[in-house]
Amino acid sequence: MKLLLWGAGGHAKVVLDIARATGAFTDIGFLDDAEKRESCFRGCPILGSLSCWRSWSGTDPGHFVVSIGCNQTRASRYRAAVQEGLPAATLVHPSAILSPSATLGEGTVVMARAVIQADVRVGRNCIINTGAIVEHDCVIGDHVHLAPGAVLGGSVRVGEFALVGMGAKVLRGAQIGEGAVVGAGAVVLHEVPAYSTAIGVPARIAGCSVAEREAARPSGAVS
């Protein structure tokens, strides 16, 4: 089976390693929107823009994953690939621990040593980054990024497009709103409103703006 990774930057290096570690793909190629492109990225061909995928895939339509860290950009690329008829893959590093009762949306990537516990629901096109822990009964919306070492207690709700920063902790039953940002190392006790930024221990709201709200959901983004 063939795999297309959209984005050839630093985040893509890690996603590529996961794809190779699964052993599920016979060929891996990259799409990249940069004006100046190399022909190869870490031993894989860079094909160009989305329009190039059909000539590479041949009779095997393959699958895709967006290998871009930014939630908003990742969402727009995900939507474009789905509209082109490409099916999304779900990548889980072999060292990750995934409960049999947990569910992962299409396009989601679970990185090394992450732990996803019983009855967790993860949306589409999410990043569960290195060493993140998601405890039982959490619900995570589409296009979310849990950064390395982030910890969610049981029954946490995370709205789509949210970012939970490196080493942040969200206590049991807390709510993270759509498009919210939890800063690195913050400890959330109860709630972070939509499109706001929370920092500190315990976390306090540090900012919320119309500009952040507009940026969080680009026109036509998948919901």
VOPAGU-2260 file (C-alpha; in pm, 1 decimal, decimal comma):
REM VOPAGU-2260
SITE   aa  ch    i         X         Y         Z
SITE  MET   A    0       0,0       0,0       0,0
SITE  LYS   A    1     121,4     347,5     -90,2
SITE  LEU   A    2     122,9     647,4     144,0
SITE  LEU   A    3     130,5    1017,2      64,5
SITE  LEU   A    4     254,1    1254,2     334,8
SITE  TRP   A    5     157,2    1617,5     278,1
SITE  GLY   A    6     428,6    1843,5     415,9
SITE  ALA   A    7     804,2    1789,7     416,0
SITE  GLY   A    8     929,7    1978,3     722,3
SITE  GLY   A    9    1047,3    1888,3    1069,5
SITE  HIS   A   10     717,5    1735,0    1182,9
SITE  ALA   A   11     716,5    1522,0     869,4
SITE  LYS   A   12    1042,1    1353,7     973,0
SITE  VAL   A   13     868,8    1206,3    1276,1
SITE  VAL   A   14     555,8    1106,9    1085,2
SITE  LEU   A   15     771,8     934,4     824,8
SITE  ASP   A   16     953,5     737,3    1093,9
SITE  ILE   A   17     617,4     620,8    1230,7
SITE  ALA   A   18     493,6     519,9     886,9
SITE  ARG   A   19     808,0     318,0     827,4
SITE  ALA   A   20     790,5     160,8    1172,5
SITE  THR   A   21     441,3      25,1    1104,1
SITE  GLY   A   22     570,8    -174,4     806,7
SITE  ALA   A   23     233,9    -123,9     633,2
SITE  PHE   A   24     345,4      76,8     329,7
SITE  THR   A   25     532,5     -34,1      20,1
SITE  ASP   A   26     598,7     318,0    -109,8
SITE  ILE   A   27     594,1     658,9      57,9
SITE  GLY   A   28     593,7     990,0    -127,4
SITE  PHE   A   29     558,8    1353,0     -22,9
SITE  LEU   A   30     344,7    1642,1    -134,3
SITE  ASP   A   31     484,0    1985,4     -57,2
SITE  ASP   A   32     355,6    2334,1    -133,6
SITE  ALA   A   33     688,2    2515,2    -107,9
SITE  GLU   A   34     795,1    2708,6    -415,5
SITE  LYS   A   35    1149,4    2573,8    -393,5
SITE  ARG   A   36    1152,0    2198,0    -356,3
SITE  GLU   A   37    1413,7    1930,2    -344,7
SITE  SER   A   38    1340,2    1614,8    -540,3
SITE  CYS   A   39    1378,4    1388,4    -239,7
SITE  PHE   A   40    1307,7    1402,0     136,1
SITE  ARG   A   41    1475,4    1144,6     359,3
SITE  GLY   A   42    1485,3     890,0      78,7
SITE  CYS   A   43    1130,4     950,8     -46,8
SITE  PRO   A   44    1030,7    1139,0    -363,7
SITE  ILE   A   45     875,1    1485,2    -336,5
SITE  LEU   A   46     600,1    1481,0    -595,9
SITE  GLY   A   47     493,4    1845,1    -584,5
SITE  SER   A   48     137,0    1968,4    -530,1
SITE  LEU   A   49    -177,7    1764,5    -470,7
SITE  SER   A   50    -249,4    1743,5    -844,2
SITE  CYS   A   51      56,8    1518,2    -884,9
SITE  TRP   A   52     -65,6    1227,5    -674,1
SITE  ARG   A   53    -260,3    1040,5    -942,6
SITE  SER   A   54      38,5     998,4   -1173,8
SITE  TRP   A   55     244,2     857,7    -883,8
SITE  SER   A   56     -19,4     630,0    -734,8
SITE  GLY   A   57    -109,3     449,7   -1057,5
SITE  THR   A   58    -355,7     167,0    -992,5
SITE  ASP   A   59    -299,2     190,5    -616,9
SITE  PRO   A   60    -475,5     505,4    -491,7
SITE  GLY   A   61    -292,4     475,5    -161,4
SITE  HIS   A   62    -369,3     669,0     154,3
SITE  PHE   A   63    -259,2    1004,5     290,1
SITE  VAL   A   64    -164,7    1174,4     616,7
SITE  VAL   A   65    -100,8    1546,2     655,4
SITE  SER   A   66     244,3    1577,8     812,0
SITE  ILE   A   67     213,8    1943,0     920,5
SITE  GLY   A   68     208,2    2050,1    1284,8
SITE  CYS   A   69      -8,5    2363,8    1264,2
SITE  ASN   A   70    -371,6    2266,7    1331,2
SITE  GLN   A   71    -522,4    2518,2    1090,5
SITE  THR   A   72    -291,8    2434,1     800,2
SITE  ARG   A   73    -327,2    2062,6     866,6
SITE  ALA   A   74    -707,3    2094,4     856,0
SITE  SER   A   75    -711,2    2278,5     523,7
SITE  ARG   A   76    -478,7    2022,7     362,3
SITE  TYR   A   77    -683,6    1736,4     504,8
SITE  ARG   A   78   -1000,0    1880,6     351,7
SITE  ALA   A   79    -833,7    1927,7      13,7
SITE  ALA   A   80    -706,6    1569,4       2,6
SITE  VAL   A   81   -1045,6    1426,6     103,3
SITE  GLN   A   82   -1213,0    1631,1    -171,1
SITE  GLU   A   83    -965,9    1481,4    -419,9
SITE  GLY   A   84   -1086,7    1134,7    -323,0
SITE  LEU   A   85    -784,2    1025,5    -124,1
SITE  PRO   A   86    -855,2     802,1     177,1
SITE  ALA   A   87    -685,3     905,3     501,5
SITE  ALA   A   88    -460,4     666,0     692,9
SITE  THR   A   89    -428,2     646,3    1071,4
SITE  LEU   A   90     -72,0     599,5    1198,4
SITE  VAL   A   91      16,9     453,9    1538,9
SITE  HIS   A   92     378,8     406,6    1646,1
SITE  PRO   A   93     444,2      46,0    1757,3
SITE  SER   A   94     559,9     166,1    2101,3
SITE  ALA   A   95     234,0     353,1    2170,0
SITE  ILE   A   96     -22,0     192,2    2401,1
SITE  LEU   A   97    -375,9     198,7    2265,4
SITE  SER   A   98    -670,6      48,5    2452,8
SITE  PRO   A   99    -884,6    -189,4    2244,1
SITE  SER   A  100   -1187,9      23,0    2334,3
SITE  ALA   A  101   -1033,1     352,1    2219,1
SITE  THR   A  102   -1120,1     492,4    1875,9
SITE  LEU   A  103    -907,8     707,9    1646,8
SITE  GLY   A  104   -1039,4     924,4    1365,2
SITE  GLU   A  105    -901,0     904,2    1014,0
SITE  GLY   A  106    -578,5    1093,0     952,3
SITE  THR   A  107    -474,2    1091,4    1317,9
SITE  VAL   A  108    -112,2    1018,9    1413,7
SITE  VAL   A  109     -15,0     866,5    1749,1
SITE  MET   A  110     354,2     903,3    1822,5
SITE  ALA   A  111     607,0     699,4    2017,9
SITE  ARG   A  112     523,1     603,9    2379,0
SITE  ALA   A  113     188,6     781,0    2379,1
SITE  VAL   A  114     -82,0     615,6    2591,1
SITE  ILE   A  115    -451,5     622,3    2501,4
SITE  GLN   A  116    -671,8     454,2    2758,7
SITE  ALA   A  117   -1014,5     288,5    2768,6
SITE  ASP   A  118   -1311,5     440,4    2583,3
SITE  VAL   A  119   -1118,3     743,7    2459,3
SITE  ARG   A  120   -1250,4     897,7    2138,6
SITE  VAL   A  121   -1002,2    1089,8    1924,0
SITE  GLY   A  122   -1124,9    1286,6    1623,2
SITE  ARG   A  123    -992,8    1314,8    1271,0
SITE  ASN   A  124    -655,5    1452,7    1169,0
SITE  CYS   A  125    -521,9    1485,6    1524,6
SITE  ILE   A  126    -167,8    1463,3    1660,2
SITE  ILE   A  127    -112,8    1268,5    1982,1
SITE  ASN   A  128     251,5    1355,0    2020,7
SITE  THR   A  129     544,5    1176,6    2183,3
SITE  GLY   A  130     472,1    1050,6    2535,2
SITE  ALA   A  131     129,0    1213,8    2563,6
SITE  ILE   A  132    -117,2    1040,9    2799,5
SITE  VAL   A  133    -492,6    1039,0    2743,7
SITE  GLU   A  134    -683,6     877,4    3028,0
SITE  HIS   A  135   -1018,6     695,3    3014,3
SITE  ASP   A  136   -1332,5     844,3    2860,2
SITE  CYS   A  137   -1169,3    1155,2    2712,8
SITE  VAL   A  138   -1324,3    1301,4    2397,9
SITE  ILE   A  139   -1092,1    1488,9    2161,9
SITE  GLY   A  140   -1227,7    1685,5    1865,9
SITE  ASP   A  141   -1096,5    1702,1    1510,2
SITE  HIS   A  142    -764,5    1869,6    1420,9
SITE  VAL   A  143    -636,1    1878,2    1781,6
SITE  HIS   A  144    -268,2    1865,3    1880,2
SITE  LEU   A  145    -160,0    1717,4    2213,2
SITE  ALA   A  146     206,5    1815,8    2233,6
SITE  PRO   A  147     485,0    1594,0    2373,2
SITE  GLY   A  148     429,0    1494,1    2734,5
SITE  ALA   A  149      79,2    1643,4    2763,5
SITE  VAL   A  150    -147,0    1460,7    3011,6
SITE  LEU   A  151    -527,1    1450,4    3009,4
SITE  GLY   A  152    -705,0    1310,9    3315,8
SITE  GLY   A  153   -1018,5    1101,4    3280,7
SITE  SER   A  154   -1329,6    1238,1    3106,6
SITE  VAL   A  155   -1161,1    1552,5    2970,7
SITE  ARG   A  156   -1323,7    1717,5    2669,3
SITE  VAL   A  157   -1104,8    1892,3    2410,6
SITE  GLY   A  158   -1268,6    2099,7    2137,5
SITE  GLU   A  159   -1156,3    2089,4    1776,6
SITE  PHE   A  160    -848,3    2289,9    1673,1
SITE  ALA   A  161    -726,4    2308,1    2034,8
SITE  LEU   A  162    -357,3    2282,8    2126,0
SITE  VAL   A  163    -243,1    2137,8    2459,4
SITE  GLY   A  164     121,7    2235,6    2500,3
SITE  MET   A  165     429,3    2038,7    2600,5
SITE  GLY   A  166     405,9    1892,3    2949,6
SITE  ALA   A  167      68,4    2054,0    3020,6
SITE  LYS   A  168    -175,6    1873,9    3250,3
SITE  VAL   A  169    -553,1    1883,6    3227,8
SITE  LEU   A  170    -727,8    1749,5    3535,5
SITE  ARG   A  171   -1012,9    1501,6    3534,0
SITE  GLY   A  172   -1336,7    1632,9    3386,2
SITE  ALA   A  173   -1194,9    1965,6    3266,6
SITE  GLN   A  174   -1306,2    2127,5    2942,0
SITE  ILE   A  175   -1078,5    2274,1    2672,5
SITE  GLY   A  176   -1276,6    2485,9    2427,9
SITE  GLU   A  177   -1257,5    2493,8    2051,8
SITE  GLY   A  178    -942,4    2663,0    1924,4
SITE  ALA   A  179    -807,0    2710,2    2278,1
SITE  VAL   A  180    -434,8    2695,7    2359,1
SITE  VAL   A  181    -298,3    2549,2    2682,8
SITE  GLY   A  182      57,4    2671,9    2732,1
SITE  ALA   A  183     353,3    2445,0    2798,6
SITE  GLY   A  184     359,6    2319,5    3156,8
SITE  ALA   A  185      21,7    2468,3    3247,8
SITE  VAL   A  186    -216,0    2284,7    3483,6
SITE  VAL   A  187    -583,7    2320,3    3392,8
SITE  LEU   A  188    -819,3    2264,4    3686,2
SITE  HIS   A  189   -1160,6    2330,4    3530,4
SITE  GLU   A  190   -1208,5    2504,6    3194,4
SITE  VAL   A  191   -1031,9    2693,4    2917,8
SITE  PRO   A  192   -1286,9    2886,3    2708,1
SITE  ALA   A  193   -1292,9    2862,5    2331,5
SITE  TYR   A  194   -1024,2    3060,9    2145,0
SITE  SER   A  195    -846,5    3161,4    2465,3
SITE  THR   A  196    -492,7    3095,0    2589,3
SITE  ALA   A  197    -424,2    2954,0    2935,0
SITE  ILE   A  198     -85,1    2959,3    3107,4
SITE  GLY   A  199      59,7    2890,0    3449,2
SITE  VAL   A  200      -1,6    2669,0    3753,3
SITE  PRO   A  201    -289,9    2668,9    3809,9
SITE  ALA   A  202    -376,3    2783,9    3459,4
SITE  ARG   A  203    -516,7    3133,9    3413,6
SITE  ILE   A  204    -658,1    3292,3    3100,8
SITE  ALA   A  205    -393,1    3509,6    2938,8
SITE  GLY   A  206    -570,4    3623,3    2624,1
SITE  CYS   A  207    -858,1    3582,6    2383,8
SITE  SER   A  208    -910,3    3774,9    2061,5
SITE  VAL   A  209   -1131,4    3788,8    1755,4
SITE  ALA   A  210    -819,8    3746,0    1541,6
SITE  GLU   A  211    -736,9    3418,0    1715,8
SITE  ARG   A  212   -1092,8    3298,7    1665,1
SITE  GLU   A  213   -1089,8    3380,0    1292,7
SITE  ALA   A  214    -751,6    3214,3    1245,4
SITE  ALA   A  215    -860,7    2898,8    1424,7
SITE  ARG   A  216   -1119,1    2803,8    1162,1
SITE  PRO   A  217   -1016,0    2893,3     808,1
SITE  SER   A  218   -1285,3    2921,3     544,1
SITE  GLY   A  219   -1407,4    2577,7     437,2
SITE  ALA   A  220   -1224,6    2388,9     713,8
SITE  VAL   A  221   -1349,6    2041,1     794,3
SITE  SER   A  222   -1569,3    2027,4    1104,4
